[in-house]
Amino acid sequence: MPKNIFEVSENKKKQDIEKPKNINADLSQMNSQQIADFYRKQQFERRMEEGKGELQKRIKTETVIGPGGSLGIRKIEDRKNDILARKRLEIDSVADAEGRGIDEEIKDVIIALNIADIPTVASCQGHYGEESGMGAPWVEVGSPDEPEERFNGQNEIFKRIAKKYGLSFEELKRGFNPDAYWEAMKESSSQGETLEYQKWDEKNQKLFARIKNLLDEFYKDRKIDNSLKLQLEEWVGRLRIYNGGKDYKEVDQNISQGEQENHKRRLELYRQEMKKFAEFLISKFL
């Protein structure tokens, strides 16, 4: 029997906060505080087990240097979202020579390729119905800083041919007159490539090989229809990533409404595959 009231109070307090050691303990032998603790523990363990994967993802952190050199913790997901947001702002501000921005449905792929340090030079989200353009999405990549001249004396040849056809130098370079353009290219190519262009093309070939390896990795464990699978097509100084099978061609505007709707549904699948490749790149490089 306890010697004094103080000792009784301390023993009572110890019993109240002590958690049951046996998870199958007889609840009838516990006081109210012990029962509450028992159920809280079971509920916590159950939630931890059910949300283990999600919890690990959410608490994954990195250490960063804060203001004044102090250490802080910042979630990886927040950092990734910041980078993606900045890249999207950059992409939103890009326009071609005619002032048109990048197609909305291809932006995710452009962002992902840039994050993977793969420069892009042109793209299209794919079109259907009465729209003009290709019937499937594509992206062209290539090393930056392409030399102005591929062939020795190319600019002088183009200026002379442009004058012959009544075109400006820029109009001829952009192929406004195909016959004049290929006449200029044929004469230029006979002069041989410049050393600067050859060095640039070597970098391009390394870039193209890297993209091929990434696509091989992307499709390592994925089996899909060939019309959806991303393909590579090498152009002069560029590599095009595309899919679409029979729809990878200029849109036929003379097909029926029903055929246009079918094409629209296929086009959505082509775009989805492009976006899956974008997700693969972001998960790998970010």
Buried (B, 14 or more C-beta within 10 A) or exposed (E): EEEEEEEEEEEEEEEEEEEBEEEEBEEEEBEEBBBEBBEEEEEEEEEEEEEEEEEEEEEEBEEEEEEEEEEEEEBBEEBBEEBBEEBBEEBEEEEEEEEEEBBEBBBBBBBBBBBBEBEBBBBBBBBBBEEEBBBBBBBBBBBEEBBEBBBBEBEEBBBEBBEEBEBEBEBBBEEBBEEBBEBBBEBBEEBEBBEBBEEBBEEBEEBBEBBEEBBEEBBEEEEEEEBBBBBEEEEEBBBBBBBBBEBBEEBEEEEEEEEBEBBEEBBEBBBEBBBBBBEBBBEEBB
